[in-house]
Amino acid sequence: MLLDQEDLYRLKDGQRAAVRNERVGFIFQFYHLLPEFSALENVVLPALVKADAGMDAGMRKIGMELLESVGLSGRATHKPNELSGGEQQRVAIARAAVNQPDILLCDEPTGNLDSEHGVGIIELLMKMNRDKGQTLVIVTHDEEIASRAGRVMYLKDGKIIK
């Protein structure tokens, strides 16, 4: 598999991990937030790993800006069990964006959100694509979301059919 002409399979484990952390953001359908961390700490975690350091004022500012962008700046100190499912999903989306990755892999990013927040999240993802040039790969069953994509591929039984 190539990323910018670099064969990812030829990289050592640590190098591949760095590529995943720095160049790819993951938005999982089921959040995968760390329960002992606050929303802000969950958002900045990939940046902490990248910097191999503790949270500083710059990371805190970026994390708060991302929480604000998903409508959760007032919930920064809350732990995942104090957030609704939709709020947890929005924290996960902010976390995926913290390192400003080249690619965002999104597995049903709005699947657990109400329609109002779902529309807002899709708008945010499209804005990230437009303004920051981030590539979005969105897996969805929602035809309305798919209709906004520049390219749509349909899979059936693990094979591309259209």
N, C-alpha and C positions, 0 to 999 in steps of 0.2 A: 504494500500500500504506500503510495507516494503522497507527500504533503510538501508543496513547494519544491518538487523535484528531489526530495529526500525520502529514501526508502526507510519507513518507520520500522520495518522488521530487521533492519541491519543495526539499529540502535541498541545500546545496552539498556537494561531494565530501568536504571535511573534516568537515562536520557529520554526514554519513552514516557516515563512518569512526568518528567518536566514538560514535555510537549503537551501531554493531557492537561496538566495544571495551567500552563501559560497560554496555550493556543486554542484550547477547546473548552467550551463551557457546556455543562450537562444540566438539562432541566428534566428531572425524572418525574414520572407520573405520581409517585408516592413520596416525594419530598426528600427523604433521607436527611433530615435535620438532626443534629446532635441534641438530645434532650436536656443535657446539663448546661448547654450554652444559651445565651440570650439570642434574640433575633439578630441583633447587630453582630455578635460574635460569630454566629452561623454565617452571616453574609461575608465577613472579612476573612474567614478561615482559609480559603484558597490563597489569598494575598499573604497571610501569615506564613503559610507553607512555602510560597514562592520566595519571600524575603528571609525565611528561616530566622524570624525574629518575633518579638512581641508586638502587640498593637500599639502604634504610635498615633499622634494627632492626625497625620495625613491619612492613614488607613481608616481611622474613625470618621473623618470627614467624608471620604469616598463612600464608606458603608452607609453613613446617614443620608447622603445624596441618593444612593441607590434605594434605600428604604423609602425615601420621600417619593422617588419616581414610581414606586409601586403602591403608594398611598399608605405607607406604614411607619412614617417617621415617629408617630406617637406611640408605637408599640416596640421600640428598639430594645427596651430592657426586659420584655416579656420572653419567657421560655416557651418552647413549642407547645407544651401542654396547656398553656394559657392563651393560645391562638386558635382561631377556627381553622378548619381545613383549607379554606380559601386563603386565609392569611398565611398559613404555612407554605402554601404553593407560591405565593408572591415573595416570601422570604427566599425560597429556593431559586426563584427566577433572578432575584437580586444577587444571590450568591454566584449564580452561573455567570453573571456579567462583571463581577468585581475585577477580574484581571484583564478586562477588555479583550476577550479572546477573538481570534479570527473567525472561528466557527462556533455556532451555538447548536447543539443537538437537543431537540425538544421532543420529548415523548408525551404526547397528549397534554400540552402545557396548560390547557384550559379545562381539562376533563373534570376537575373537582371544583370548578368555580361557578358562581352564578353567572347569568348571561351578561350583566352589567360589567362585572370585573373581568369576565372573559374577553369582552370586546376591548376593554382597556389594556389588557395584557397583550393581545394581538397588536393593538396600535403601538404599544411600547416596543415590541419585538420588531415590527416593521420600521419604526423610527430608528432603532439601533442598526438595522440593515441599511437604511438610507443614509443616516448621518455618520455612522462609524464604519460602514462598509463590511459589517459582519455578515458572514454567510449563515443563513438559517436553514437547517434541515429539520422540518417539522413532520413528525409522524402523527397523523390524525385521521379520525373517521368523520370529521366535520367538513362537509363539502363547502360550507361558507368560508372556512379558514383556507381550505385548499384553493378556492377560487381567487384568493388574493396573492397566490404564489406566482412567481415568474415561470416556474416549471413544476409540473405535477407528474409524479410517477405512481402507478397503481400496482400493488403487489397482491398476488394470490398464491397461497401455499408456498411462500418464500421466493416466488419468481415474479419478475417484472412482466406485466401483461399489457401495459399501455404506457 
